[in-house]
Amino acid sequence: MQKVLVAEDDAIMREILLGKLSSSGFTALGAEDGDTALRIVQEQKPDLVLLDIMIPGKSGIEVMRAMQADAGTKDIPVIAISNSDDADSIREAKNLGVKDFLIKAIFDSSDVVEKAKQVLRATAANAKKEESTVTPQQPTSDTNNKTGMKTIFIVEDDKFLRDLAAQKLEAEGFKLTSATNGTDALEYLQNNPRPDIIVLDLILPGMSGYELLEKVKANAELKDVPVLILSNLGQEEDIEKAKKLGAKDYLVKAHFSFAEIIKKIHAIVG
């Protein structure tokens, strides 16, 4: 039975994740601080670590550094758990080889199990590949082009969310372009081939998402491009306003996992 360590100081979140992993067939271990997490890693050698970047004691970054410095733990895969505002830590985690990220505001426990399985499968496949001398088969054209390379234009000022979106959506076979504010987004849309879908935050520097949506729908060349709102604004009036302005659908960040967001995008673009 594969062992997964959940290093998370939020007791409720830790217990939820431990329960979900246990019920899915994993041996789930818990740690509430970085020092305990590192000790468990060194003693138990788990198959995977879910690691809060901002955990007390040794930070998640310090734990990863220590793991990388130890020949016995350096190959244990790590999935980082993070809030979306610690961009420097996220960059450093990437440099330390973190396999994936979970954003606390938008993931659910089902995402965790699926992500754990994906990372463990990939780790096992890589290990098998390194041991094998057989030339791997080339991927089929279907694998190379799952969605016909449809283009998603994401307008989001949170760098971490943009980076995560790029990672996830490109893995699904999409081509991704992005802008950090409404003004740049409008300029891009007016001067480049139109995307297949626009994923739009509403709270943006300068021109708001509402203003951009209104301008897009007033433009004869752009008005038929579906717009999916992805915002922290969740009041009924916010949703109604966006849909009246022409939004195809509206997702509140805190209520949807990234897997569900990707599923929605697939549903819209076909």
N, C-alpha and C positions, 0 to 999 in steps of 0.2 A: 504494500500500500504506500503510495507516494506521500511524502510529508511536505506540508506547506506551513511556513511561519508567517503569522500576521503580526507585524510590529506596528501598533497603533495605540495612541494614548487615550483616545476617546473610547471609554469602556463599552458604551452601547454599540458603537460601530464595530468594535473589535468582536464583541460577542455575536453580533449578527453575522459577520463574516466567518467566524469560526463555526457557527452553526450551519451555515450554508455549505461551507466546504466539507464539514463532517458528513452531512446528509448526502453529499455528492460522491462519497467514497474516499475522501482524502483523510489522512491523519493530520489534524489541524492543531498547530501550536500557537500560543499567544505570548506577546511581550508588550508591556506598557511603556517601556523606555528603551533608548538606544543601547545602553550598557547591557541590559538583559537580553535584548535581541542579538547582540554580537556574541554573548556567551552561548546562547542557544544555537546559533549558527555554527560556532566552533565545536560544540559538543555533539549536536544532533545531526549536523550536515543535512539540512532539509533539501528537498529537491527544488524548492522555489521559495522566495521571500517576497511577501507583500509589505512594503516598507514606507511608512509615513516619513516624508522628507523633513517635516518640522517636529519630529518626536523629541520629547525631553531627554536630558542626559546627553549622550552622544547623539548628534543630529543624524538624520538619514544619510547625509553626505559623508559624515565621519565613519559611519558603519560601513558604507560601501568602500571607502578608501581602505579601511582595515581588512575587509574581505578581499579586495584586489591585491593587497600586500601579502596575503597568506596563500601559499600554493594549494592548501587543502580546501579553500573556500572560494577562490577567485573565479571558478567556473560555475558557481551556483547562480542561476538567473534571478534577477530582481525586477519586480514591477513596482514602480514608485506610486505612492498615493500622495496627492498634493492638492492644495488650494491653488487657484489659477493666478495668484498675484506674486508668487515667489519665483520670478523669472530667472534670476541669477542661479538659484539652486537647481532649477530645472535644467539649465544649460550645463551646469557642472555634472548633474546626474547623467545626462546624455553622454558627456565625455567619459564618464566612468562605466559606460556600457549598459545602462538600464535598458531593459527589453521593451518596456511599455509604460504607459501612464494611466492612472485613474484620477479623474477630477472629482473631488468630493461633492461638488455642487450638482453633478449631473450623472454620476454612475449609480447603479443599483446592485444588489447582491448577486443577481443573475449574471450581470456583466462580469463580475469578479470570477465566478466559476468558469465561464466560457473563456475569459482571457487567460486564466491559469492553465486551462487545458491546451489552448493554442500555443502558449509559450513553452509548456512542457513537451508538446508534440514537436515543435520546431527545434527545441534543444536536443531531443532524442534523434530527430532526423539529421541534424548537423553532426552529431556524434557518430552516427552510423555512416554518414557520408565520408567523414574523415577516416574511418576504418576501412572503407571499401576502396578497391582499386578499379571498380567497374565505372566506365564512362556514363554519367547520368544521361537519361533521356531528355531530349529537348522538349520544352513545354509546347502544348498544342496551341493553335491559333486562338482557340476559345479561351485558354488561360491567359494569353497575352492581351486579349481584347474583350474582357467580360462585358463591357457596356458600350463598345464601339467608341471608346475614348470620348465620351460626352464631356462637355466642359461645365464646370461649376465655378461661379464667381462668388466668393464669399467676402462680405463686407463686415469686418469685425476688428475692433481696436485692441482687443486682448491678444497679445502676441502668442501666449501659450496656447490659447484656444485655436488660433490660426495654424500654429505648428502641428497641433494634434489633429486638426481637421485635414491638413495636408497629408499627414501620415496615414490616417484611416481611409480617406477618400481615394488617394492614389493607390492604396492597396486593393481597393475595390475596382480599379480600372478606370477611374475618372481622371481627367486632366483638371488641375485646380489653378485658378488665378485669384488674386485677392487685393483688397484695398483696406486701409485703416480708417478712412473717414468718408463721409458722404460726398464731399467735393471731388476728391480724387477718384472715387468710384464712378461718379457721373462722367467725368472727363474720360476715364478709361472706356466706359460703355459707349460713349459717343465716337470713339476713335479706334475701336478694335472690333473684330468679328463678334457678333453677339453670342453670349453663352447659352447653354441649354437650360440653365436654372440659375437664379440668384438666391443665395442664402444671406439674409440681411438681419443684422442687429438693429435695434431701434435707438439705443442710446449711443450716439457717436459724437466725436469732436466736431464742432462746426455744424454743418448741415445734418439734421437728424435723419434717422431711418425713415420716418414718416415723409419728410420732405423729398428724400431721394425716391421713395416709392411713388409718390405723386408725380414726380418729373419723369420717371421711367414709364409710367402708364400713360403719360401725355405725349410721349414720343412715338411717332408712327413706326419707327424701326424697332423699337424695344417693347412696345406695349403687350406683345404676345408672349414675351419671355416670362415663364412662371416665377413668382417670388415666394420663397418660403421664409417666414419670419422666425428667427431664433433669438429670443430675448428673455431678459430677467423680468420684464414687465408682464404681470399676469392678471391684471384686473380685467373684468369683462369689457369695460369701455375701451381699454387698449386693444383688445382682440377685435372688437367690433369696428373700431376706427381703421385698423390695418386692413381688415377684410373689405370694408367699404371703399378703401383706396385701391383695392385690386389685388391684395395678397392672396395667393393660392391656398396657403395654409399657415397656421400659427402654432409654434411650439414654445412652451415656457422651459427655459434651460433646466431649471431645478426639477422638472417633472418628467424629463425624458433622458434615457441613456443614449450614449452615442450610437449604439447598435440600432436603437429605434429611430434615431435621426437619419441614419444611413438608409434604413428600410423605407422611411418616408420619401427620401430623395429618389430612391429606385422607383417607388410607386408613381412619382410625379413625372420623371423623365422617361420611364419605360425601360 
